[in-house]
């Protein structure tokens, strides 16, 4: 089964608050004309910027019109494909774009990129993207996909090489790296972390490979795990057992992987990134305890409040939430994920109030209110911060929806213990 890769195309700084060094590789003339004429905009990678899906849909149409004016513009084809991909256009339409591009700009660097991205995790994809890299090794457009493909091939050294190249390119949001650091710091030693998608897995690989952060953590990306050869070799490599997955990949394979892996490996601690789709964790959601920016699976009741307190007070780096050191706007990839801090912070705030630690509660509430405002969750969060008292300790279903800007982040419902005290 081929899982489609999401393209990353290098660009020059436009009107987004990012430093000039981030994107010096392509498109100067085209960007100038785009800004003057209000034409289609360059599609930045989702490791850098995340727009609403409706924006990508509009851009797909705009780039299609641009191609109608000049079918021999390879950059227009790349942006058309990436916008269509992010807009979740049907596979048949993406394949048609590739076919038309093959006729319009044959043999181009851009065509190799798009063919590789569209092919997914396969040998063909690796060949096309490797050819693209050979043609333009200083262009970062191929780096993220080659990073993931080298993970597929279990080529750790080359994965590290492309992690380094991608990091130096500036195509990964600083806030996304900060967020991913705190994901890793949510975990116990030698933990197994289940992730999904590329823009939330790539920064974790960068932290491990380039900055030597939490190299003890085993990262299992569900999309790559669907490839049988990789799955067997990777799990053997990290001493994780899995049976019953030898045949074709089923439609619900991700959900089965999430539930079966901990059952067959009870000696290992499994954690699930908060960015996993609700469908993937549907079978185990009642066993998941939020402990920070990940949920830990436990069949027994877990004192996750104590773990959250330890993580937020002693292990997390949180200054970037209060002060934007990178000058990023609200669409920066890491900022889109900041709503995931709300559940653990509300639980910790309840603990502070119960213990009479009002000073820490006030400090934490300031961060919560700021994040809620940025994520459009103010009303929901105010309800939890100022909800009526007088109820005994109970289990409450707290639904914190991910930013709707990222179509792959489905609403996740998490059973959390919220203590209400009677004064």
KOLVEXPA-405401 format. One record per residue (C-alpha): chain; x, z, y. Coordinates in steps of 0.25 Angstrom, whole numbers, padded with zeros to 4 digits. Layout:
REM KOLVEXPA-405401
R:sepa:east:up:north
R:A:X:Z:Y
...
END
This chain:
REM KOLVEXPA-405401
R:sepa:east:up:north
R:A:0000:0000:0000
R:A:0005:-0004:0014
R:A:0003:0006:0025
R:A:0004:-0001:0039
R:A:0015:0004:0048
R:A:0011:0006:0063
R:A:0020:-0002:0072
R:A:0029:0003:0083
R:A:0033:-0007:0093
R:A:0044:-0004:0104
R:A:0040:-0005:0118
R:A:0045:-0002:0132
R:A:0039:0009:0141
R:A:0026:0005:0147
R:A:0017:0015:0155
R:A:0019:0026:0145
R:A:0027:0038:0149
R:A:0039:0036:0140
R:A:0053:0034:0143
R:A:0059:0020:0145
R:A:0069:0022:0133
R:A:0057:0023:0123
R:A:0054:0008:0123
R:A:0065:-0002:0128
R:A:0064:-0011:0117
R:A:0053:-0021:0120
R:A:0042:-0028:0129
R:A:0047:-0026:0143
R:A:0041:-0039:0148
R:A:0028:-0037:0140
R:A:0026:-0023:0145
R:A:0028:-0027:0159
R:A:0017:-0038:0158
R:A:0008:-0028:0151
R:A:0009:-0018:0161
R:A:0006:-0028:0172
R:A:-0005:-0035:0166
R:A:-0012:-0023:0159
R:A:-0010:-0030:0146
R:A:-0009:-0024:0132
R:A:0001:-0012:0131
R:A:0012:-0010:0121
R:A:0008:-0002:0109
R:A:0018:0010:0108
R:A:0020:0016:0094
R:A:0011:0028:0090
R:A:0024:0036:0089
R:A:0024:0035:0104
R:A:0010:0033:0110
R:A:-0004:0034:0104
R:A:-0016:0027:0111
R:A:-0030:0028:0107
R:A:-0034:0018:0096
R:A:-0043:0011:0106
R:A:-0031:0008:0115
R:A:-0024:0001:0103
R:A:-0036:-0007:0100
R:A:-0037:-0012:0114
R:A:-0022:-0015:0114
R:A:-0024:-0023:0101
R:A:-0034:-0032:0108
R:A:-0025:-0033:0120
R:A:-0013:-0037:0112
R:A:-0021:-0047:0105
R:A:-0024:-0054:0118
R:A:-0010:-0054:0122
R:A:-0006:-0061:0109
R:A:-0017:-0071:0112
R:A:-0009:-0074:0125
R:A:0004:-0075:0118
R:A:0005:-0075:0103
R:A:0020:-0076:0102
R:A:0022:-0062:0109
R:A:0027:-0053:0097
R:A:0026:-0040:0105
R:A:0011:-0043:0108
R:A:0009:-0045:0093
R:A:0016:-0032:0090
R:A:0007:-0024:0100
R:A:-0005:-0031:0095
R:A:-0002:-0027:0080
R:A:0002:-0012:0084
R:A:-0010:-0011:0093
R:A:-0019:-0016:0082
R:A:-0013:-0007:0072
R:A:-0015:0005:0080
R:A:-0029:0001:0083
R:A:-0031:0001:0068
R:A:-0035:-0014:0067
R:A:-0038:-0018:0053
R:A:-0027:-0022:0043
R:A:-0032:-0036:0043
R:A:-0031:-0037:0058
R:A:-0016:-0032:0058
R:A:-0013:-0041:0047
R:A:-0018:-0053:0055
R:A:-0010:-0048:0067
R:A:0002:-0049:0059
R:A:-0001:-0063:0053
R:A:-0004:-0068:0067
R:A:0009:-0062:0072
R:A:0017:-0069:0061
R:A:0012:-0082:0066
R:A:0015:-0079:0081
R:A:0028:-0072:0081
R:A:0035:-0075:0067
R:A:0048:-0069:0064
R:A:0048:-0059:0076
R:A:0052:-0045:0077
R:A:0038:-0040:0080
R:A:0032:-0048:0068
R:A:0041:-0040:0059
R:A:0037:-0027:0065
R:A:0022:-0030:0064
R:A:0023:-0035:0050
R:A:0031:-0023:0046
R:A:0021:-0013:0053
R:A:0009:-0021:0046
R:A:0015:-0021:0032
R:A:0016:-0005:0031
R:A:0025:0003:0022
R:A:0031:-0008:0013
R:A:0043:-0016:0010
R:A:0038:-0028:0019
R:A:0036:-0019:0031
R:A:0050:-0013:0029
R:A:0056:-0027:0029
R:A:0049:-0032:0041
R:A:0052:-0020:0049
R:A:0067:-0020:0045
R:A:0068:-0034:0049
R:A:0061:-0031:0063
R:A:0071:-0019:0064
R:A:0083:-0029:0061
R:A:0078:-0038:0072
R:A:0077:-0027:0082
R:A:0084:-0014:0078
R:A:0083:-0008:0092
R:A:0068:-0011:0093
R:A:0061:0002:0088
R:A:0048:-0005:0084
R:A:0052:-0005:0069
R:A:0058:0009:0069
R:A:0045:0018:0065
R:A:0041:0008:0054
R:A:0055:0007:0048
R:A:0056:0023:0049
R:A:0043:0024:0040
R:A:0047:0013:0031
R:A:0060:0020:0028
R:A:0053:0032:0025
R:A:0045:0023:0015
R:A:0058:0019:0009
R:A:0063:0033:0009
R:A:0075:0028:0017
R:A:0078:0041:0025
R:A:0090:0036:0032
R:A:0083:0024:0038
R:A:0071:0032:0041
R:A:0080:0041:0049
R:A:0086:0029:0056
R:A:0073:0024:0061
R:A:0068:0038:0065
R:A:0080:0038:0074
R:A:0078:0024:0080
R:A:0063:0027:0082
R:A:0066:0040:0089
R:A:0076:0034:0098
R:A:0067:0023:0102
R:A:0057:0033:0109
R:A:0045:0027:0101
R:A:0041:0041:0096
R:A:0034:0050:0106
R:A:0042:0063:0109
R:A:0029:0071:0108
R:A:0027:0065:0094
R:A:0040:0070:0090
R:A:0037:0084:0096
R:A:0024:0084:0088
R:A:0030:0080:0075
R:A:0041:0090:0077
R:A:0030:0101:0077
R:A:0023:0094:0065
R:A:0036:0097:0057
R:A:0037:0111:0062
R:A:0023:0114:0057
R:A:0028:0113:0043
R:A:0035:0123:0033
R:A:0049:0119:0028
R:A:0049:0108:0017
R:A:0035:0104:0020
R:A:0028:0091:0017
R:A:0021:0084:0029
R:A:0011:0074:0027
R:A:0010:0064:0038
R:A:0002:0051:0041
R:A:0005:0039:0050
R:A:0018:0035:0056
R:A:0018:0040:0070
R:A:0017:0055:0065
R:A:0027:0053:0054
R:A:0038:0046:0061
R:A:0041:0057:0071
R:A:0042:0067:0060
R:A:0052:0058:0053
R:A:0060:0057:0066
R:A:0060:0072:0068
R:A:0065:0073:0053
R:A:0075:0062:0053
R:A:0081:0062:0067
R:A:0079:0077:0072
R:A:0080:0083:0058
R:A:0067:0091:0060
R:A:0061:0097:0048
R:A:0068:0088:0038
R:A:0062:0097:0027
R:A:0048:0092:0029
R:A:0044:0080:0020
R:A:0035:0070:0027
R:A:0025:0062:0019
R:A:0018:0051:0027
R:A:0005:0048:0020
R:A:0006:0033:0024
R:A:0019:0031:0018
R:A:0016:0040:0006
R:A:0005:0029:0002
R:A:0017:0020:-0002
R:A:0019:0023:-0017
R:A:0034:0021:-0019
R:A:0037:0029:-0006
R:A:0027:0040:-0011
R:A:0033:0042:-0024
R:A:0048:0042:-0019
R:A:0045:0050:-0007
R:A:0038:0061:-0014
R:A:0048:0061:-0025
R:A:0059:0063:-0015
R:A:0052:0075:-0008
R:A:0048:0081:-0022
R:A:0033:0080:-0020
R:A:0024:0077:-0031
R:A:0012:0067:-0031
R:A:0004:0061:-0042
R:A:-0007:0051:-0043
R:A:-0002:0042:-0032
R:A:0004:0031:-0041
R:A:-0007:0020:-0039
R:A:-0012:0013:-0027
R:A:-0014:0020:-0014
R:A:-0028:0025:-0013
R:A:-0036:0025:0000
R:A:-0036:0040:0001
R:A:-0021:0042:-0003
R:A:-0017:0049:0009
R:A:-0028:0060:0007
R:A:-0023:0061:-0008
R:A:-0009:0062:-0004
R:A:-0012:0073:0006
R:A:-0019:0081:-0004
R:A:-0011:0078:-0017
R:A:0003:0080:-0012
R:A:0001:0095:-0009
R:A:-0007:0097:-0023
R:A:0005:0092:-0031
R:A:0015:0099:-0022
R:A:0010:0113:-0020
R:A:0025:0118:-0018
R:A:0026:0110:-0005
R:A:0019:0112:0009
R:A:0011:0101:0014
R:A:0008:0098:0028
R:A:-0001:0088:0034
R:A:0002:0082:0048
R:A:-0010:0084:0057
R:A:-0010:0069:0060
R:A:-0015:0066:0046
R:A:-0028:0059:0045
R:A:-0040:0067:0041
R:A:-0042:0058:0029
R:A:-0028:0061:0024
R:A:-0030:0076:0024
R:A:-0045:0076:0020
R:A:-0043:0082:0006
R:A:-0034:0094:0011
R:A:-0039:0097:0025
R:A:-0045:0110:0021
R:A:-0031:0114:0016
R:A:-0023:0111:0029
R:A:-0019:0121:0038
R:A:-0014:0117:0052
R:A:0000:0124:0054
R:A:0004:0116:0067
R:A:0005:0101:0067
R:A:0003:0100:0052
R:A:-0007:0106:0042
R:A:-0002:0113:0030
R:A:-0009:0112:0017
R:A:-0012:0125:0010
R:A:-0022:0128:-0001
R:A:-0021:0143:0003
R:A:-0025:0148:0017
R:A:-0014:0146:0026
R:A:-0011:0155:0039
R:A:-0009:0143:0047
R:A:-0010:0151:0060
R:A:0003:0158:0057
R:A:0010:0145:0054
R:A:0004:0138:0067
R:A:0009:0150:0075
R:A:0023:0149:0069
R:A:0024:0134:0071
R:A:0019:0133:0085
R:A:0026:0146:0090
R:A:0040:0143:0083
R:A:0041:0129:0078
R:A:0034:0119:0086
R:A:0040:0113:0099
R:A:0028:0113:0109
R:A:0034:0111:0122
R:A:0031:0097:0122
R:A:0016:0100:0122
R:A:0017:0107:0135
R:A:0027:0098:0142
R:A:0028:0083:0140
R:A:0043:0081:0140
R:A:0042:0066:0136
R:A:0033:0062:0146
R:A:0023:0056:0136
R:A:0008:0053:0139
R:A:-0004:0057:0131
R:A:-0003:0046:0122
R:A:0011:0050:0117
R:A:0011:0050:0101
R:A:0014:0065:0101
R:A:0004:0069:0111
R:A:-0007:0062:0104
R:A:-0005:0072:0092
R:A:-0005:0085:0100
R:A:-0019:0088:0097
R:A:-0014:0092:0084
R:A:-0008:0105:0090
R:A:-0022:0110:0094
R:A:-0026:0116:0080
R:A:-0014:0124:0078
R:A:-0013:0128:0092
R:A:-0027:0133:0093
R:A:-0025:0141:0080
R:A:-0013:0147:0086
R:A:-0020:0150:0099
R:A:-0031:0158:0091
R:A:-0020:0166:0084
R:A:-0015:0170:0098
R:A:-0028:0174:0103
R:A:-0031:0182:0091
R:A:-0018:0189:0092
R:A:-0020:0191:0107
R:A:-0008:0183:0111
R:A:-0015:0177:0123
R:A:-0002:0172:0130
R:A:0001:0163:0118
R:A:-0013:0158:0117
R:A:-0013:0154:0131
R:A:0000:0147:0130
R:A:-0005:0139:0118
R:A:-0019:0136:0124
R:A:-0012:0129:0135
R:A:-0005:0120:0125
R:A:-0018:0118:0117
R:A:-0026:0115:0130
R:A:-0016:0105:0134
R:A:-0015:0098:0121
R:A:-0031:0098:0120
R:A:-0032:0091:0133
R:A:-0022:0080:0130
R:A:-0029:0078:0117
R:A:-0043:0078:0122
R:A:-0046:0090:0114
R:A:-0049:0100:0125
R:A:-0063:0103:0122
R:A:-0061:0105:0107
R:A:-0049:0114:0110
R:A:-0056:0122:0121
R:A:-0066:0125:0110
R:A:-0056:0131:0101
R:A:-0048:0139:0112
R:A:-0061:0145:0118
R:A:-0070:0145:0106
R:A:-0080:0157:0105
R:A:-0075:0169:0099
R:A:-0082:0178:0089
R:A:-0080:0171:0076
R:A:-0072:0177:0064
R:A:-0061:0169:0059
R:A:-0065:0156:0053
R:A:-0061:0142:0048
R:A:-0065:0132:0059
R:A:-0064:0117:0057
R:A:-0055:0113:0069
R:A:-0055:0098:0071
R:A:-0044:0093:0080
R:A:-0044:0078:0081
R:A:-0032:0070:0083
R:A:-0030:0062:0096
R:A:-0039:0050:0094
R:A:-0028:0041:0100
R:A:-0022:0040:0086
R:A:-0031:0034:0076
R:A:-0024:0039:0064
R:A:-0026:0054:0068
R:A:-0039:0057:0062
R:A:-0047:0070:0065
R:A:-0041:0081:0057
R:A:-0050:0093:0054
R:A:-0042:0106:0050
R:A:-0047:0119:0045
R:A:-0041:0129:0053
R:A:-0043:0144:0054
R:A:-0047:0148:0068
R:A:-0048:0162:0071
R:A:-0058:0167:0081
R:A:-0057:0182:0085
R:A:-0068:0190:0091
R:A:-0065:0198:0103
END
